[in-house]
Amino acid sequence: MKTLFIVVFTLLFVCAQSQELCQAKSAAYYHTDVEDYTDILQELIDKASDSDQHALLLKPGRFGLRGQDPIVLKPGVSMHGNKDEPTIFTTLVDLHSNESATIQVPAASIGWSVSGIIFDNVNIDIQPQQNAEVAKIENNVFLNGGRGSIKSSFGSNLLIDSNIFLRDHAHAGTVFIPKYDTTNAGIVFQTQENSVITNNIFGMDLRQMDNIIPHVSADLQSSFKKIKYALACLKLKWDDQQGFLASAIQLYSTNEITIRANIMNATFPDTMPIAQDHAISVVGSNQTYVVQNFIAGWELADFGGAVRFTSAVDSYVVSNYLANTAVMMYVANHADFMQVDNLVVYNNFLYRFLDHNVDPPAPLDGWLYEGITFFDFWTARRNNTIRPPIWNSSVPISPHAHNIVITNNKFGAAQGIDPNVISMGNLDPAQAKVDKKNCYVTRPLIPTATNNRVPLLWRQNYRSDMSASFGGKIPTHFKHPKSRKLIQHVPEELRRLPVLDYWKAFTLRNATVPMISPEAPCFNMLY
C-alpha cells in the first residue's frame, strides 16, 4: 500500500509540474504546421536596425526558416527569445535541399547577443569580425544544426555560455575520419581569438535530464526549462538519445580560447559505432585553456575519445574529469606548423571504464590510445615521406616538441579493467617533464608494483615476461630525467581549481558502471 501511495504521489507531482509549465493560454502560439517566417523575421531585424532598436524581443511560437536564405542579423541588433514560453526557429522541409537554416552575423556587428531561443536544425554563422566589445550567445538550445551549430571564423571576443547542444541519430555524422568541411560539431572556430566557451552541455540522453539538473549552474536552468516545455507541452518528438556529435568543439588556428566548465557527453561508444572525431579537437592553435570540464562518451581512438592537440603551443589541460577520454598531443601536417610546445596536463582525473573488447588493433594500441599520449607522426613518417608511420621502437625521436609537463594527475579504472598509462611515444625524454605525482587511485597496472605511480611508456617498449591483471601490456622501465617543482609551470590562477561535481550525474557504459570520485586518494599499497 505504501509503494502504491508513493507511485500515485509521484505521478500527481509530475502532472502538477507539467500543468505549471504548460499554460493553456500559450497553446495559441504554437501551431502544428510551421509556417515560413523567413521574410517576416528579416523585415523585423531590418526595422530594428533602421530605428536603432538594439534588442529584438521575439514572441513565443514555432517559426519556420528557409535553409537557402540566411537571416542576416544587422549591425546594432540583438535577438532575444521569450523568457516564459520558448521561441523556436526550425528549418523548413525542402525536398530540393538539406541545408540548415542560418542566422548570419555580419562583420560590422559589435557587441551583439543571441539568447533564449531553441534552434531546431538552425545554426549561427559569424562572419569575420574584430569585436571591440564582447558578443554573447547564451541560454539557447541547439538541436542538430549542420556542420556546426555555432561557426565563427576570423573573429574575437565571443562568449558562448549556458547553451545546450543536441544531435540526434538522423543528423549524426557519416564520415568516420571527418575534416573541417565534413564534421558535425557543436562549435567550430577557425582563426578565432580571445573567446570563451563555458557552462554548456554537448550531448545528452533526455531521459537523464533530471539527474543532471541538480549539478549545473543556475544559468543553465532556463535552457533545461525550454527543453522540458518543448517535450511536455508541445509534445515535440525528439529522440531520447541526443549525443550523436562528432565533436563538441573544434578549433583551427585559434589563439587564446578558454573552454571551461562544460559537460561533453556523447554516451555511445559501448552500444553502437558512430562517426566520431574528438570531444575537443585543437589544430594549429596557441594559448588554449581546457579547464574543469566533464568529458565522456567518445570511443577512445585516433579519431575519437580525447582532448586532442595537433600542433599546439602554450596550452593547459587542468582539473578535468576525463571518462574513457585521453589527452593526446600530436605533431602532424594537419596544421600550418609542426610543433607541440609548452603543453601542461595538471590535476586531471582519468577514468577508464571500457574493456579490451573496444581496444584498437595493433600496432596502434599503446602508441595513441593511452590516458596521456604524445606522438610525432611527421617524424615517424620520416618527414611525411612514408606511410604508415614506423610503429616500433626504432621510430625516430621527435625534434618538434618541447616542455611537455605532466603532473598531479589521477588514473583509475572500473572493476575488471586495466588502467591506462602515460605514453610518451617518440618524445625526446629530455623534453618530458613528468614527475612522481601522477598516481593510480585503483589497483596499479603492474601486479608486482610497490608504489602507485603511473608508469611511462616510451617508443612502444613493453615487458615480455609479465602482463597486467586483465591482459594489458606493461611498459619496460627506463631511466627518465627527474623533474621537480613542476607546479611552477602551472599559472597561479589554475593551481587550485577543483574537479567539478558533474560526474555525480552520470552512470556510464549503458548505465551499468558507477563513477569514481576525483577526490579518491592515491591507491594505498598496503591493501
N, C-alpha and C positions, 0 to 999 in steps of 0.2 A: 504493500500500500504506500509506503514511504517513497519507494522508487517511482511509482506511478505519479505521485504528487510532484516529485522533482521534475519529471518529464513534462507534465502538464504546465507547471510553473515556467519552465524554460521556454516552452512553445508560446505561452502567453506573453512572456517578456520579449521574445524575438518579434512577435506580432506587434506589440506596443512600440518597440523601437522602429519597426518598419512604418507604422502609421505616423509616428512623429517625423520620420524622414520624408515620407511621401505625403505631400499636401494635395488634397483633391483639386483645389483651385489652380494648381500648377499643370494639371493634365492638358489644359488647352494649349500650353506652349509647345507640346511635343506631338508630332504627327507621325503616323506610321509611314506615310510616303514622304520622303525627304525631298524638298523642292530645291531648285537651283537658286542659290543666294549669291553667286559669284559677283554679278554686276551690282547688286544692291550693296554688298559689303564694300566693294571698291569705291562706289559712289559715296558711302558714308565716310570712308577714310579720306577721300579727296576733299570733301566738305570740311572735315575736321582740320585738315592741313591748311586749307584756304582761310579758315576762321581762327587760326591759332588756338584751336581746342586741343590741348595736349593729351587728354585721355579719352579714348572712345570706350564708353561703358556699354557693354553688349547685353542684350536681353537674354533670358533663358530660352532654350529651344534647340532643335537639331537643324542645322543649316548645311545644305549641300554645296560643294565647291567643285568646279571642273578641274580635272587633272592637267589639262594642257594650257590653262590660263592662270599664271601665278597672280596671287593677290599681292599688290605692292604696298607695303606699309610706309607711307610717305614720311619724309623727314619731319620731326616735331610731333609725331603721333605715336601714342602707346595704345595698347589694346588690352582691355581687362574684361574677363568673363564675369557673369553674375555670381555673387557670393552665396546665394541661398540655393537656387536651382541651377544646375550646370548649363553652360553654353557649350554646345557640341558642334564642331566642324567635322564633316565627313566627306570623303571623296565620293563623287557620284560615279555610279557604274557606267563605264563606257566600253562598248563592245569592240571599239577600234583602238583602245589604248589601255595599258595597265599602269600608267603614270599616277603617282600620288599627287594630290593637290599640294600646293606650296604657298606658304606665306613668305614673301621675299622682302628682305630688309635692305634697302639701297645704301650705297656707300656714304651718302650725305647725312644719314641718320646718326644722331648723337644722343646718348643718354636715354634711349627708348626702353620700354619694357613690354613684355607679354606675360600675362598672368591669368590664372583661374579658368583655364579652358581645357576641354577634352578634345584632343586632336585625333580623330579616327582615320588613320591612314593619310594623315596630312602632316607635312614636315615644315620646318623653318629653315630657310636658306639665307644666310647672312653674307651679303656681298662684301668684297674687300673694303675695309674701313679702318681708320685710326681714331677710335673714340677718345676724346679728352675726358669724358665722363663715363662712369660705369653703366653699361647696358645690362638689363636683367631679364632672364627667362625663369619664372618661378611659379610654383604651385600649380603646375599643369599636369595632365595625364596624356601620354603619347601611346597610342595603340597602333602598332606597325609603323609605317612611315617611310617606305622605300629604302634606299641605300643607307640613310641615316635620318633619325628623327630631327636632330639638330645638326646642321652643317655650317661651318664657318671657315672662311679662307682669308688669309692675309688681314686678320683683324686683331683687336686688342680690347682689354678692359671689359670682358664679358663675364658675368656671374650667372651660373646655371645652378639653381638652388631649389630643393624641395619639390622635385618633379618625380613622376613615376613613369618608367619606360616599359611597355609591354610588347610582346611579339608572339603571335600565335603560330600554330603549325603551318597553316596555309600560307603564311608570309615568311617562313623560315628560309634561310639561305640555301642555295643549291650548289654553290661552288665550294669544294672541300679544302682548297687552298686559295682563299679569296685574296683579291688585290684591292687597291684603292677604289676602283670603279665597279667592283663586283661584290663588295662587302655588304653587310647587313648589321648595322650597329645602332646604339642609342645616340652617341655623339661622335662626330668626325671633325677633327680640326686639321687644317692644312695651313702651315706657316702662321699659326696663331700665336699670340704672346700675351703675357700678363693677364691671365684669366683663371677663374676658379670654378671647379665643379664640386659641389658639396651637398651632402644631405639628400641625395637622390636614391631611388631604388631602380635597379635594372633587372627586370625579370622577376616573376612571382607566380606561385601557384595560388590562384584566387581563393581556393578552399582554405588556405592557411593565413588569410589576411588578419584574422583576429589574434593569431599568435604573434604577428609582427608588430601590430599597432602599439602595444604597451612599451616597446623598446625603441621607438623612434621619437624624434623631437616633435614638439607641438606644431612646428611649422609644416610638418608633413600631414597632419591630421586632416586638413581641408582637401588634400589630394585623395586621401582614402575615402573621405565622405563623397566625393564625386563618383568614385568607382561604385560605392555601395548604392548611390542614387540610381546610377545607370542600370545596375543589375536588379535591385529590389523594386524600384518604382517604374522604370521604363521597360523592364523585362527584356533588355537587350541581350542577345545571345552571344556572349563572349565565351570562348573556351576557358576551362579551368586552368590549363597549363599555358602560361604566358611567358615562358623563358627561352624562346627559340631565337636568341640573339647570337649572331656570330661573334660579336664583341659588345661589351658595354661601351668602351671608349677607345677610339683610335686617334693617335697623334702622329702627324707627319711634319717634320721640320719645324717644331714649335719651340718656344722659349718662355720659361717661367710660367709653367702651368701647375696649379695645385689641384690634386684630386684627393679630397678629404671627406671622411665620414660618410661614405656611400655603401649601400648594400648591392652587391652584384651576385645574382643568384639565378643561374641558368637551369639547374636542377636535373638535367637529363643524362649524364654520361653513363649511368649504370642501367638505364632502361631502354634506350634506343640510340642508334648512331645518327647524329645530325651534323650538318656542315657548320663547323665552328672555327673561329680564329681564337685569339687570346682574350681573356677578360679585359685586360688593358694592353694595348699594343703601342709601343713608343718607338718611333723610327726617326733617326737622324735629328734628335732633339736635345736641347740644353735646359738645365735647371727644371727638372720635373720632380715634383714632390707628391709621393703616393703615401698617404698618411691616414691611419685609423679606419681603414675600410674592412668590410667583411666580403670575402670572395669565395664562392663555391659553385660547383655545377658544370664546369667546363672539363672535358676529358683531358687528362694530362698527356700532351703530345706536342710534336713540333709546332703544329698549328692549333693549339688549344691548351687551356689549363694553366695560365700563367699571367704574371705581370712581366711582359717581355720587352726588354730594351735591345733594339738593334741599332748599334752605333749611337751611343748617348754619352753625354758629358754632364758632370755636376748634378747627379740625381740621387734622390733619397727615398728609400722604402722603409717606413718606420711605423711600428705599432699596428700592424695589420693582422687580421685573423685570416689565414690562408688555408682553406679546407680543400685538400687534394689539389692544391694550387702551388705553383713554383714561382720563384723569381729567376728569370732567365736573362743572361747577358750575352749577346751575340755580336760578333763582328761579321758583317756581310755586305754585299753590294746593293742592298735594298736602299741605302741612304746615299747622300751626297758625299759622305766621308766614312772612312773605316777607322773607328776609334771608340773605345769604351774607357773613359777616364773618370776617376773620382766618383765612383758609384758606391753608396753606403747602404748596407742592409742591416738594420738595427732593431732589436726588440720586437720581432715578429713572432707569431705563433703559427707553426706549420703542422697541420694535422692530416695524416694520410688515412683514408678510410676505404679506398678501393684496392682490391687484392690483385694478385699477379695475373688474374684472368684478363685484365684490361691493360697489361703491360704492352708496350710497343715491341716489335720484333727486333732481334739482334740484327746489326750491331748497334742500333740506335739506343737501346735500353742502357742507361747508365751514362752515356755521353750527354744526353739532352734532357732527361726527364727525372732528375733528382730534385730535392727540395730547393736548393740554390745551385745554379748551374752557370758555368761560363763555357763558351766555345767560340773559337775564331774560325768561321767557315772559310773566309778568304784565304787565310794561310794554310788551312788543312786541304784546300783545293789547289795548293801551290799557286797562289796569286790568281785564283779563279781560272786556271788553265786545264784542270782535270775535273772529272765527275765520276763517281761520288767523292766526297772528302776521304781522307785517309782515316779509317776507323780502327786504328790500333796504336800501340804505344810508341810507334816510330813517327807519329804525327809531329810536324814542326812546331816549335814554340812560337806563340804569338808575339809580334813586336808592337801590336796595336792597342794594348791595354795597360793601364797604369792605375795604381792606387785603388784596388778593389777591397773595400772594408766590410767585413762580416763579423758582427759581434752581438752578443746578448740575445740570440735567437733561441727559441724553444721548439723542439721537434717532438711529435707524438704520433702514435698510430692506434687505430682501433684494434680490438682484441683479435688475435689470429693473423695479424698482418705485420710484416717487417717495416720499420720506419725508414724514411729517406736519409740520405747523406748529403754532404756538400761536395759537388763535383766541380773541380777546377779545370777540367778539360785539358786544353793545351795552353793554359795561362802560365806565364813566367812566374814561378814561385816567389820570386823577389817582389812581384807586384801584388801578391795576395796578402792582405793584412787580415789574417784570421787568427783569433786568439782562442783560449780555452773556455770561453764563456758561452759557447754555443752548446746546449745540453739537451739530452732526452728527458722528457717528463714521464714517459712509459719505458718499459724494459729496453735497454740498448740493443742495437743491431747485432753486436758481436756477443755471442753467448758467453764467452770467457772474459768479457770486459771487467776491468777492476775500477773503471770510472764511468761517468755518464756523459762524457764528451762525445759530440757528433764527429765521426771520422771524416777525413778528407780523401776524396778520390782524385787521382791525377793521372792523366794520359791512359785511362782505362786499365790500370794495373790492379788486378784482383788476386786474392789468395787462392791457391789451388787446393789447399789442404783443409779448408773449412768453409761451411756455408752458414747462413743465418738460420734462425729457428724455423722459419716458414719458407725456406728455399732461396732467400735472397743472397746476392753475392756480397762478399766482404772486401773492402779496399785493402790493398797492400800498404802497410805503414811506410811512410818515407819521412825523412828529416825535413821539416818545414821551418823556414826562418821564424824565430819567435817574434811575436808582435805584442806590444804593451801599450797601455793607455790609449786604446782605440777610441774611447769616448771623446777624445779631443777632435775627432773627425766629424762628430755629430754636432750640428748647430745647437746652441744653448736652448733655443725655444722648442727643439724637438726631443730633448733628452728625457723628459719626464711625462710624456704623453701615455695614457693608459690604452690598452686594447679595449675597445668599446663593447658594450653588452649585446650587440646584435646577435651574437652566436646563440644566445639563450632562446631565440625564436625558432630555432631550426632543429630538426631531427633528419639526418641525411640518409642517403642511399635508400630511396624509396621509403622513407620514414621508419627505418629499422636501426640506424646507427646513431647513438646519442653523441652529443658533443662533449668535448673535454674543456674544462675551464682553462683559459690562458693564465690564470693565477696559480695553476698547479706548479708545485716546486719541482726542481730538477730531481730525477729519479734517485731514490735512496738505495745505494748499492748494498746496504746491509740486509735487504729483503730478497 
